Amino acid sequence: MRVLILLTLLLSTLGAGAQSMPGMAMPKEKEPYLTQSAPPDRQAQGTVVMPRASYVGKRVEYDLYVADRMVNFTGKMRHAIGINGQIPAPTLRFNEGDTAVIRVHNQMAMETSVHWHGLLVPNQYDGVPYLTTAPIKPGTVHTYTFPLRQSGTYWYHSHTMVQEQSGLYGSIVVQPKEIQYQLKEYVLVLSDWTDHRPTEVLRYLKRAGEWFAVQKGATQSYGEALAAGYFKDKLKQEWQRMPAMDVADVFYNKFLMNGQELSYFKDAQPGEVVRLRVINGSSSSYFKLQYAGGPMQVIAADGINVEPFPTSKLEIATAETYDLLITVPAMGAAELRATSSDVSGYTSGYFGQGEPMRTPDLPKLNYFQMTREMNSMGNMSGMKMGGAGQMGPKGAAAPAGGDMKGMDMSGGQAAKAPAAKAEAPMAGMDMQQGTAPATSTARPATAR
């Protein structure tokens, strides 16, 4: 009898503990907005936009519930902030001419804010706390009301402390009044994730340490420089009191597309042309976009329509948005890959059905050759803008030499027209080609 009582007490204790475990979904009556960290299945379904000649604006209302939550992107439970239980937050859809009424419910113990990035809104609704809009205090509701005077792809995020880095961001789609073509479209929110708390990341950056470089395998010791044939370049960099060459300051454990490392868009039909609304909602990562199904057609940037042009590779900076047209392959599922600028990882989405068609891996960066290019800027001697960091077949760097008259600008891209090799226009010096062809990016662990 005593054993039975002890077993009963033990089981009841375990049950109570399970209900309080971080990240476990609670009953709806207690936590009505808590869901899994991945977005709902409907995020993987395309939205078909139908043609229309005109549109009369309406009142469109949303309720956004901001709350603390636990997520597991890497096998470890970590604190995050979600909206309506989602990371990224729900897509807010409008039509040009609508009036947006958005009620933000702050269910956290600290204040928050929401900024509507790229939207033309009255100043008091811009969402930057203590500057344009009052902060949303804990337990309160703030209502944003503004007209939609534009169309395009935009996003929203917090401007309070480091809340955006904790997951408080989402997408906005505004359709134009006139739509000429029927088209299926997908919203793709790119992001990065670190298991470090954002405040810890900020502290590391202020200390100017090398911990993140160690995690990325981007340290540049004298021994490594000597072995690679760049010892003089390393000495010059140290003599000039310059820090080691780097492309991205933070090591991220995961790169995500709509909250997942791998996404599958199986409703994309063979041969179909679809529109991608790509948003870089990352904390600090730039991405290189590649598509295995052929060239991408760029049709809009930061919500503004542009003269369409094709490209095989496109860089998207933090907070930028691009609208792309891609063709789903006749057979198989083509990969759209977003590789981080430091080539430390990537996230992928597959469009179509069947066997995966993967994009080529981007080669690992050659930081020593990039250091050489940077050192050469002191006297503008031998600067080759088209091949920064490109190593020869035997690992030797291209010889430096020449003067301003012989400076090779062949890699420079004009901003007004697409590049001859279908590359995205780049302003300034192109350091993205600083590569060593021997190694490449690690594939996501769940790739198949």
C-alpha positions as CSV (number, residue, x, y, z in Angstrom):
1,M,0.0,0.0,0.0
2,R,2.9,2.3,0.9
3,V,4.5,1.6,-2.4
4,L,1.3,2.4,-4.3
5,I,1.0,5.8,-2.5
6,L,4.6,6.6,-3.4
7,L,4.1,5.7,-7.0
8,T,1.0,7.9,-7.2
9,L,2.8,10.9,-5.7
10,L,5.7,10.4,-8.1
11,L,3.5,10.3,-11.2
12,S,1.6,13.4,-10.1
13,T,4.9,15.3,-9.6
14,L,6.2,14.3,-13.0
15,G,2.9,15.4,-14.6
16,A,3.1,18.8,-12.9
17,G,6.7,19.2,-14.0
18,A,5.8,18.3,-17.6
19,Q,3.2,21.1,-17.6
20,S,5.9,23.6,-16.6
21,M,8.6,22.5,-19.0
22,P,9.9,25.4,-21.2
23,G,8.6,25.4,-24.7
24,M,5.8,22.8,-24.1
25,A,2.4,23.9,-25.6
26,M,0.0,24.7,-22.8
27,P,-3.8,24.2,-22.9
28,K,-5.5,26.7,-25.1
29,E,-7.5,28.3,-22.2
30,K,-4.1,29.2,-20.5
31,E,-1.9,30.0,-23.5
32,P,-4.2,30.7,-26.5
33,Y,-1.4,32.1,-28.7
34,L,1.4,29.6,-28.1
35,T,2.2,27.4,-31.1
36,Q,5.3,25.6,-32.3
37,S,8.3,27.7,-33.3
38,A,7.8,26.8,-37.0
39,P,5.0,28.8,-38.7
40,P,1.7,27.1,-39.6
41,D,1.5,24.8,-42.6
42,R,-0.3,27.5,-44.5
43,Q,2.9,29.5,-44.7
44,A,4.2,26.8,-47.2
45,Q,1.1,27.3,-49.4
46,G,1.2,29.9,-52.2
47,T,-1.3,32.7,-52.4
48,V,-3.0,33.1,-55.8
49,V,-3.5,36.7,-56.8
50,M,-6.3,37.4,-59.3
51,P,-6.4,40.1,-62.0
52,R,-8.6,43.2,-61.4
53,A,-9.1,46.6,-63.0
54,S,-9.7,48.6,-59.8
55,Y,-10.2,48.3,-56.1
56,V,-12.1,50.3,-53.4
57,G,-10.3,50.4,-50.1
58,K,-11.7,48.7,-47.0
59,R,-11.0,48.7,-43.3
60,V,-8.6,45.8,-42.5
61,E,-8.1,44.9,-38.9
62,Y,-5.4,42.7,-37.1
63,D,-4.8,41.8,-33.5
64,L,-1.1,41.1,-32.7
65,Y,-0.3,39.4,-29.4
66,V,3.3,39.9,-28.4
67,A,4.5,37.4,-25.8
68,D,7.6,35.6,-24.4
69,R,8.0,32.0,-25.5
70,M,10.5,29.2,-25.7
71,V,11.9,27.9,-29.0
72,N,14.1,25.1,-30.2
73,F,15.9,25.8,-33.4
74,T,19.2,24.0,-32.6
75,G,18.3,21.2,-30.1
76,K,18.4,23.6,-27.2
77,M,15.5,25.5,-25.6
78,R,16.0,29.2,-25.7
79,H,13.9,32.3,-24.9
80,A,12.4,34.2,-27.7
81,I,9.6,36.7,-28.5
82,G,6.7,35.7,-30.8
83,I,3.6,37.4,-32.2
84,N,0.5,35.2,-32.1
85,G,2.8,32.4,-31.1
86,Q,4.8,32.6,-34.4
87,I,8.4,33.3,-35.4
88,P,8.3,35.0,-37.8
89,A,5.1,36.8,-37.0
90,P,2.0,36.5,-39.3
91,T,2.0,38.1,-42.7
92,L,-0.2,41.1,-42.7
93,R,-2.0,41.4,-46.1
94,F,-3.6,44.6,-47.4
95,N,-4.6,46.3,-50.7
96,E,-3.6,49.7,-51.7
97,G,-6.3,52.1,-50.5
98,D,-7.1,50.1,-47.4
99,T,-7.1,51.5,-43.9
100,A,-5.0,49.4,-41.6
101,V,-6.2,49.0,-38.0
102,I,-3.7,47.0,-36.0
103,R,-4.0,46.4,-32.3
104,V,-0.8,45.4,-30.6
105,H,-1.3,43.6,-27.3
106,N,1.8,43.5,-25.1
107,Q,1.6,40.4,-23.0
108,M,5.2,40.7,-21.8
109,A,6.5,42.1,-18.6
110,M,8.5,44.7,-20.4
111,E,7.6,47.5,-22.9
112,T,7.7,46.9,-26.7
113,S,7.1,48.6,-30.0
114,V,6.3,47.8,-33.6
115,H,7.8,49.7,-36.6
116,W,6.3,49.4,-40.0
117,H,9.4,49.2,-42.1
118,G,9.1,51.0,-45.5
119,L,5.4,52.0,-45.1
120,L,4.4,55.6,-45.5
121,V,2.5,56.2,-42.3
122,P,1.6,59.2,-40.1
123,N,4.6,60.2,-37.9
124,Q,2.8,59.2,-34.7
125,Y,2.4,55.6,-35.9
126,D,5.9,55.1,-37.1
127,G,6.6,52.9,-34.1
128,V,10.0,54.1,-32.9
129,P,9.6,54.5,-29.1
130,Y,10.5,57.8,-27.5
131,L,11.0,59.4,-30.9
132,T,7.8,59.1,-32.9
133,T,5.5,56.8,-30.9
134,A,5.1,56.1,-27.2
135,P,6.3,52.6,-26.1
136,I,3.7,50.0,-25.5
137,K,3.8,49.3,-21.8
138,P,3.3,45.8,-20.3
139,G,-0.3,44.6,-20.3
140,T,-1.5,47.4,-22.5
141,V,-2.9,47.6,-26.1
142,H,-1.8,50.1,-28.7
143,T,-3.9,50.7,-31.8
144,Y,-2.2,51.8,-35.0
145,T,-4.5,53.2,-37.7
146,F,-3.1,54.4,-41.0
147,P,-4.0,54.4,-44.7
148,L,-2.1,52.2,-47.2
149,R,-0.9,54.6,-49.9
150,Q,1.5,52.3,-51.6
151,S,1.9,48.7,-52.7
152,G,4.8,46.2,-52.4
153,T,6.7,43.9,-50.1
154,Y,7.5,45.3,-46.6
155,W,8.0,44.1,-43.1
156,Y,7.5,45.0,-39.4
157,H,9.7,44.6,-36.4
158,S,10.4,45.9,-32.9
159,H,12.5,49.0,-32.2
160,T,12.8,48.3,-28.5
161,M,16.2,47.1,-27.2
162,V,17.1,43.8,-28.8
163,Q,13.6,42.4,-29.3
164,E,13.9,42.1,-33.0
165,Q,16.9,39.8,-32.6
166,S,14.7,37.7,-30.3
167,G,12.1,37.0,-33.0
168,L,9.8,40.0,-33.1
169,Y,9.5,40.5,-36.8
170,G,7.0,39.7,-39.6
171,S,6.1,40.5,-43.2
172,I,3.7,42.9,-44.9
173,V,2.2,42.5,-48.4
174,V,0.2,45.3,-50.0
175,Q,-1.4,44.5,-53.4
176,P,-1.8,47.3,-55.9
177,K,-5.2,48.6,-56.9
178,E,-4.8,47.3,-60.4
179,I,-3.5,43.7,-61.0
180,Q,-2.9,42.6,-64.6
181,Y,-1.9,39.0,-64.2
182,Q,-3.0,35.9,-62.3
183,L,0.0,34.7,-60.3
184,K,0.9,32.5,-57.4
185,E,3.2,34.1,-54.9
186,Y,5.1,33.1,-51.7
187,V,6.4,35.2,-48.9
188,L,9.9,34.2,-47.8
189,V,11.3,35.8,-44.6
190,L,15.0,35.1,-44.2
191,S,16.5,35.3,-40.7
192,D,19.5,34.2,-38.6
193,W,19.5,32.6,-35.1
194,T,22.1,32.3,-32.4
195,D,21.7,30.4,-29.1
196,H,23.5,33.3,-27.4
197,R,21.2,35.9,-25.8
198,P,21.2,39.1,-27.9
199,T,22.5,41.1,-24.9
200,E,25.5,38.6,-24.8
201,V,26.1,39.1,-28.5
202,L,26.2,42.9,-28.0
203,R,28.6,42.5,-25.1
204,Y,31.0,40.3,-27.2
205,L,30.9,42.8,-30.0
206,K,31.8,45.7,-27.7
207,R,34.8,43.7,-26.4
208,A,36.0,43.2,-30.0
209,G,37.0,39.6,-29.2
210,E,37.5,36.7,-31.5
211,W,35.1,34.2,-30.1
212,F,32.7,34.4,-33.0
213,A,35.6,34.1,-35.5
214,V,36.7,30.9,-33.7
215,Q,33.2,29.5,-34.0
216,K,33.2,30.3,-37.7
217,G,36.7,29.0,-38.3
218,A,37.7,32.4,-39.5
219,T,40.7,33.1,-37.3
220,Q,43.8,34.3,-39.0
221,S,46.9,33.4,-37.0
222,Y,50.6,34.1,-38.1
223,G,51.0,30.3,-38.6
224,E,48.0,30.1,-40.9
225,A,49.2,33.2,-42.8
226,L,52.7,31.7,-43.2
227,A,51.4,28.4,-44.4
228,A,49.1,30.1,-47.0
229,G,51.8,32.4,-48.3
230,Y,50.4,35.6,-46.8
231,F,52.8,36.3,-43.9
232,K,53.8,39.8,-45.2
233,D,50.2,40.7,-45.6
234,K,49.5,39.6,-42.0
235,L,52.4,41.7,-40.7
236,K,51.2,44.7,-42.6
237,Q,47.7,44.3,-41.2
238,E,49.0,44.1,-37.7
239,W,51.5,47.0,-38.2
240,Q,48.5,49.2,-39.4
241,R,46.7,48.2,-36.2
242,M,43.9,46.8,-38.2
243,P,41.7,43.9,-36.9
244,A,41.7,40.6,-38.7
245,M,39.6,40.6,-41.9
246,D,36.0,39.6,-41.5
247,V,32.8,39.7,-43.4
248,A,30.2,39.1,-40.7
249,D,30.8,39.9,-37.0
250,V,28.5,37.3,-35.5
251,F,28.4,33.5,-35.7
252,Y,24.9,32.2,-36.1
253,N,23.9,28.6,-35.3
254,K,21.1,28.6,-37.9
255,F,19.9,30.5,-40.9
256,L,16.1,30.2,-41.4
257,M,13.5,30.7,-44.1
258,N,10.0,31.3,-42.6
259,G,11.3,29.9,-39.3
260,Q,12.7,26.7,-40.8
261,E,16.1,25.6,-42.0
262,L,14.5,23.8,-44.9
263,S,11.1,24.6,-46.5
264,Y,9.2,22.7,-49.1
265,F,6.6,24.5,-51.4
266,K,5.0,21.4,-53.0
267,D,2.0,23.2,-54.4
268,A,4.2,25.0,-57.0
269,Q,3.3,23.3,-60.2
270,P,5.7,22.1,-63.0
271,G,6.5,24.9,-65.4
272,E,4.6,27.5,-63.4
273,V,6.0,31.0,-63.0
274,V,5.6,32.2,-59.4
275,R,6.4,35.4,-57.5
276,L,8.7,35.3,-54.5
277,R,8.5,38.2,-52.0
278,V,11.8,37.8,-50.2
279,I,12.5,39.8,-47.0
280,N,15.8,39.8,-45.1
281,G,14.6,40.0,-41.5
282,S,17.9,38.9,-40.1
283,S,19.8,40.5,-37.2
284,S,22.9,41.3,-39.2
285,S,23.3,38.7,-42.0
286,Y,23.6,39.5,-45.7
287,F,22.6,36.6,-48.0
288,K,23.4,35.5,-51.5
289,L,20.4,34.1,-53.3
290,Q,20.7,31.3,-55.9
291,Y,18.1,29.3,-57.7
292,A,18.6,25.9,-59.2
293,G,15.8,26.2,-61.7
294,G,17.3,28.9,-63.9
295,P,17.7,32.7,-63.7
296,M,15.7,34.7,-61.3
297,Q,13.8,37.8,-62.7
298,V,14.1,40.8,-60.4
299,I,10.9,42.9,-60.6
300,A,10.8,45.0,-57.4
301,A,13.2,46.2,-54.7
302,D,12.1,47.5,-51.3
303,G,8.5,47.7,-52.5
304,I,9.3,49.7,-55.6
305,N,8.8,48.1,-59.1
306,V,12.0,48.1,-61.2
307,E,12.8,47.4,-64.8
308,P,12.9,43.6,-64.8
309,F,16.2,41.9,-65.3
310,P,17.5,38.4,-64.9
311,T,20.2,37.3,-62.5
312,S,21.8,34.0,-61.4
313,K,22.9,35.4,-58.0
314,L,21.5,38.2,-55.9
315,E,22.8,39.7,-52.7
316,I,20.1,40.9,-50.2
317,A,21.2,43.0,-47.3
318,T,19.7,43.2,-43.9
319,A,16.2,44.8,-44.0
320,E,16.0,44.7,-47.8
321,T,13.2,43.2,-49.8
322,Y,13.2,41.9,-53.4
323,D,10.3,40.5,-55.5
324,L,11.5,37.8,-57.9
325,L,9.9,35.7,-60.6
326,I,11.1,32.1,-60.9
327,T,10.0,29.2,-63.0
328,V,9.2,25.9,-61.3
329,P,11.1,23.0,-63.1
330,A,9.2,20.6,-65.3
331,M,10.6,17.8,-63.2
332,G,11.9,17.8,-59.6
333,A,12.0,20.5,-56.9
334,A,14.4,23.4,-57.5
335,E,16.3,24.8,-54.6
336,L,16.3,28.5,-53.7
337,R,19.3,28.9,-51.5
338,A,20.2,31.9,-49.3
339,T,23.8,31.6,-48.2
340,S,25.2,33.9,-45.6
341,S,27.8,36.4,-46.8
342,D,30.5,34.7,-44.7
343,V,29.6,31.4,-46.3
344,S,29.2,29.8,-42.8
345,G,25.7,28.3,-43.6
346,Y,22.5,28.6,-45.6
347,T,18.8,28.1,-45.6
348,S,16.9,26.6,-48.5
349,G,13.4,26.4,-50.0
350,Y,12.4,23.8,-52.6
351,F,9.8,24.6,-55.3
352,G,8.1,21.8,-57.0
353,Q,7.8,18.0,-56.4
354,G,10.1,15.1,-56.9
355,E,13.9,14.8,-56.7
356,P,15.7,17.9,-55.4
357,M,17.7,20.1,-57.8
358,R,20.4,21.8,-55.7
359,T,22.4,25.0,-56.4
360,P,26.2,24.9,-56.5
361,D,28.0,25.5,-53.2
362,L,29.6,28.9,-52.8
363,P,33.4,28.5,-52.1
364,K,34.8,29.4,-48.7
365,L,36.2,32.9,-48.3
366,N,39.9,33.5,-48.5
367,Y,40.4,36.1,-45.7
368,F,44.1,36.5,-46.3
369,Q,43.7,37.4,-49.9
370,M,40.9,39.9,-48.9
371,T,43.4,41.3,-46.4
372,R,45.9,41.8,-49.2
373,E,43.3,43.6,-51.3
374,M,42.5,45.9,-48.3
375,N,46.2,46.6,-47.7
376,S,46.6,47.6,-51.3
377,M,44.0,50.3,-50.9
378,G,46.6,52.3,-49.0
379,N,48.5,53.2,-52.1
380,M,45.9,52.2,-54.7
381,S,48.5,49.9,-56.2
382,G,47.5,46.7,-58.0
383,M,43.9,46.8,-56.9
384,K,41.9,44.4,-59.0
385,M,38.2,45.0,-58.5
386,G,37.0,42.0,-60.3
387,G,38.8,39.2,-58.5
388,A,39.2,40.1,-54.8
389,G,40.5,37.1,-52.9
390,Q,40.4,34.7,-55.9
391,M,43.1,32.1,-55.6
392,G,44.9,30.5,-58.5
393,P,44.7,26.8,-59.2
394,K,47.8,26.1,-57.1
395,G,46.6,28.2,-54.2
396,A,48.9,31.2,-55.1
397,A,47.4,34.6,-55.2
398,A,47.3,36.7,-58.3
399,P,50.3,38.9,-58.5
400,A,49.9,42.4,-57.2
401,G,51.3,45.2,-59.3
402,G,50.5,48.1,-61.5
403,D,49.2,51.6,-60.6
404,M,46.1,53.6,-61.0
405,K,46.4,53.5,-64.8
406,G,46.4,49.7,-64.8
407,M,43.7,49.3,-62.2
408,D,41.3,46.6,-63.3
409,M,37.7,47.7,-62.9
410,S,36.3,44.8,-64.8
411,G,34.4,43.5,-61.9
412,G,32.6,46.8,-61.2
413,Q,28.9,46.8,-62.0
414,A,26.9,49.7,-63.2
415,A,23.9,50.4,-61.0
416,K,21.7,51.4,-63.9
417,A,21.8,48.1,-65.9
418,P,22.1,44.4,-65.1
419,A,25.6,42.9,-65.3
420,A,26.7,41.0,-68.4
421,K,27.0,37.8,-66.4
422,A,23.6,38.2,-64.9
423,E,25.1,39.3,-61.5
424,A,23.4,41.7,-59.2
425,P,24.8,45.3,-59.3
426,M,27.1,46.0,-56.5
427,A,28.1,49.4,-55.2
428,G,31.8,49.9,-54.4
429,M,34.4,47.3,-54.1
430,D,33.3,43.7,-54.6
431,M,34.8,41.7,-51.8
432,Q,32.3,38.8,-52.2
433,Q,34.6,37.1,-54.7
434,G,37.3,36.6,-52.0
435,T,37.1,32.8,-52.2
436,A,39.1,29.7,-52.0
437,P,37.7,27.0,-54.2
438,A,38.7,24.0,-52.1
439,T,35.9,24.0,-49.5
440,S,32.3,25.0,-49.4
441,T,29.4,25.6,-47.1
442,A,28.1,22.9,-44.8
443,R,24.7,21.5,-45.8
444,P,21.9,21.9,-43.3
445,A,21.7,18.8,-41.1
446,T,18.2,18.0,-42.2
447,A,18.8,18.3,-45.9
448,R,17.4,15.5,-48.0
